[in-house]
Amino acid sequence: MRAPIHDVPSYGPFPEASVRRCLARLCKGSVRAYRRELGACRRRLSRRSIHELRIAIRRLLICLRLLGAAQRAPAGVRSLLLLQLKALGGVRDTQVQLKLIEKGPLRGDAALEPLRAHLRRRKHRRVKVARRALESDKALHRLQRWCPPLEGRDTRIIPRLRRLIDGMLREALDSLASILGSAHADPAAWHRTRVLSRECCYVVEALQPCWRGDQADELLSILRACHQGVGQVRDRDLLHRKMGRLVSDGRLEAAPTRRLGDMLQSEKARWMKTFSLGDWRRSLEALLARREISPGRTRREPAGNFHRWPGR
């Protein structure tokens, strides 16, 4: 969690100005982090550098989404960032799958060498795609030339931000409900829930200096647990389905991968049991129900109430 910004007042007649300052600092910090991690990834495309750049891109995308409540973001930047994120995601998925094979009792199992060789070749191809995607500086140059004039704007952005955050939390909750209690849910549903819970985390962290009360911490705790648990289930499900396709295509024999498949299914069930989706859903529902401000009343709420959201 980011350190709080202490110069944001707890109360004051102009909370909109505090929110704008928070967004301006967020924008500058996000661009700096993206530039730093992009350089690190270009020097060495390691698992850590890929992970850090993906985080920087996601935080920057959330920053642009929040700034969209106040003004228009620089043209074309979002699509460029999404292309880089997608290219890095292909490498990341293969890295995770290789790591899952190399851990536990199956570490060094010779019977799994054909699967390892397939994943290494796939990783090599994905790395080439990622390197090409990271060559362009278009997104960085556009971001560095763009300075959001948030100070002094008279547009009321707080109601817009409140509606945006309410909508994102509800979307994450609906996605979570769609996979609740389903061990065989579509991988796309698991991925969507993972992405939504992560985006909500970044939004809550980004604007946390503007809120008061302990419910922001409670919400972050729920969202982080949801993101971690759903991510672990999704990674194992993805590898298990990939093995099934390779066996069906005749590129792998079924017998050598049976032990790994059983292990993945067992770990998936353990994660689903440990991180109860039902508990997350009930906690999020209760947290949203306790808020004083509802989405339907945002246009009539005074701007000074924003610093109490999502606290009571």
N, C-alpha and C positions, 0 to 999 in steps of 0.2 A: 504494500500500500504506500502511496506517495505521502511524503511529509506534508502536514497541513501548512497552508499559507497564513501566517499569523497577522498580516496587515489587513485582512478582510474583516471589517467590523461585524460584531454580532448583531447589532441593531443600528439602524440609521435611516435617514429620510430618502436616501438614493441607492437602494440595493441594486438597481439595474446597473449602475456604474461599477459596482463591485463585481457583478457577473461578467460585464464586458471586460474588465481588467483580467479576470480569471481566464476568460476565453482567449484574450490576446496573448497572455503568458503561455497558455496551453499550446497555441499555434506556434509560437517561436520555439518552444521546447521540443515540440513534435518534429518540426522541420530539422532542428539540429540533430536530434536522435536519428532520424532517417538518413541524413547525410553521413553521420558517423558510422552507422551500421552498414550502409551501402558500401562505403569504402572498405570496411573490414571484410565484407563478403566478397568483394572483388579481389582482395588480396589472397584470401583462402576460403574456399567454399566448404567449411567444416560444418559438423552438425550444430555446434554452438553458434557459429556466425549466422547460419541459416535461421536458427530459432530466434536470435535477437533481431534480425532484420524483419522477419515476419511479424514479430511483436511491434516493432517500430512502424511498419506499414499499417497494421491494424489500428494502432492508436492514432495515426495520422488520418486514416479514413474516418474514424469516429470524430476526430477534431473537426474535419471538414463538414461532417454531418451536423454537428452542433452549431458551427458557424453559419450553416445554411439557414438557421433560424433568424440570423441577424442580417445576412447579406449573401450574395451569390459567390460561390467558390470559384477559383480559377478554372477556366475552361480546359477540359481534357485531362486534368490531373487524376481524377478518380479512375478513369478507364486505364490510364497508364499504370497506376499503382496496382490495380486489380490484375493486370497482365503479369506483373512481376510476382505478385502473391501466388497466383496460380502456378507459375513456373517453379517457384520455390516449394510449393506444396507437393508437387510430384516427387521431388528429391526427398522431402521430409518423410512422406509416407513410406518410401522404399527403405529409408534409413531405419525407421521404426520397425518395419517388418523384419529386417535383418537382425535388429537387436532382440526382437521377441524370439527368434529362432536360436540365437546364441546364448540365451540365458537358461538357468535351471538345469534340470536333469538331461536335457537334450543337447546341451552344449557339446559341440564337436562330434555329434552323431553323423557317421559317414553316410547313413542312408538318406540324409537330408541334403547331401551335397548338390544333387541336381536342382533342388529348389534354391539353394544359396547361389548357385551359378546363374540361374535365371534372374534372381533379384539383383545380383551384381551387374549383369548386363543392362538390366532395366535402369539401375541407378546411373550407370555410365551415360546412357542416352539422356536421361533426365537432367544430369549435370550440364551436358552440352546445351540443352534448351534453356536452362536457368542462366548460364553464363551469357548467352545471347540476349536474354531479356534484361540483364543487368547492365548491358553496355550503354544503354541510352540514358542521357542526363536530362531529357525533356521535362520530366516531372519535377526534378530538383530545381532546374532553372526557372520554371514557371512559379514554383512555390517561393523561391528566393526573391523574385521580382514582385510578388504579390504581397502587399501589406494591408491587412484588413483594418479599415478605418473605423474601429469599434467605438473609440472614445468620442463622445459628443453626439452620437446618433440619438435621435429622439424616438426611434421605433421601440415599441414595448416588446422585448424579446422574451421576457420571463414567461408569459402565457404560452408562447410557442414552444419554448423549451419544455415546459411542464407537459404539454400535450404530446410532444415527441417522446419524452421519457415514459409517460404512461403507456403510450402505444407500444414501445419497445418491450416493456415489462410484460404487457398482456400478450404480445406475440410470442415471447419466450415461454410464458406459462401455457399457452395453447399448444405450442410445439411439444412441450414436456408432457402434457396430457395425452397427446397423440401416441406416444410410445409407452405410456404408463402400463406396466404389467405385461408388456409384450416382449418376450425374449426373441421373437423372430420378426421384429419390425424392419421395415425397409431401411437399408443403410443410409439412404438419403435423409430419412427422418432423424436418425441419430446425428448425422452430420449437421443438419439444420439446427437441431436443439443445441448442439455444442457451439455452433457459431453464434446463435442468438444469446446464449447465456454468457459467452465471452464478451460480446459487444455490450451487453448490459453492465458487466463488470467495469469495462473501460469508461462507460458513460458515468456511472456512479463515482468512480475514482476521479474522473476529470472535474466534476462539479462538486465534489465533496467539500472543498473549502467554503462553498456558498451555503451549506446546509448546517443545521444545528440539530442536536438530539442524537441518540444512540441507534436509531433505526437504520441509518446509512451503513453502520458497521455490521448490523445484523443482516441487512440485505446483501452486502458484499460477501459475508460468510456463506450464505445460502447459495449465491450465484457461483462462487468459486468451487464449492463442493460439487455443485451440479455440473459445472464445466469439466472438472477433473474426472468425476465418475463416468459421465457420458462419453468423454474422450477415451478413457481406458476401454470401455465396452466397444466403442466404435472401431478402435485400432485392431482389436482382436477379431471382431466380426469381419473386418475388411480382409485380413490375411486369410481367415478361414474360407471366405467365399472365393478369394483368388485361387487358393489351392484346389477348391472344387472345380473351378473352371479349367485349370491346367490339367487336372485328371480327366475331365470330360473330353478335352481336346486331344488326349493321348500324349501330352507333353510331360506328364509325370505319372509314375505308378502309384496306385492307391495305397498299397501296403506300407511303404516307407513313411507316408505322411499321416497315417492313422493315429499314431501316438501324439504327434503334434496337434492334430485336430482335436483329439480328446482333451489335451492340456488347455488349448485355447477356449474350448467350450466350458471347461471347469473354471478357468479364471474369469471368464465372462460372467458366469453365474455368481461367482463370489463377489465380484464388483457390484453386480445388480443387487445382491443381498445386503452388502455392506453400506452402499449408498442408496438408501431407499428413495425411489422416485416419488412414491406417495408422500413421504415426509416432506420432501422438497416442495411438492405442489401445495400441500396444506400450509406449510410455513409461508410460502409466497402469497397465497390467498389471504391468510390472516394478516400479513404485513400490509398488503394493499388495502384491506378492509379497514385497518386502523388509521389510515391517513385522513386528515381533516379535509383535504382538498380533493375533490373528485374531478375527472376529466370534463364532465358536463358543466362545471361551474367556473372553469378557468377564465372565461372572458369577463366574468363579473367580480373575480377576486382582486383585491388591491395588490399592487406590485410588491408591497412590503412583506407579503406573506411567504415569498419564495424561500427566504432563508430558513423557514421552518419545515420545508419539504425535503425528505419524506418523514421528518420527525413530527411529533404531535404538537 
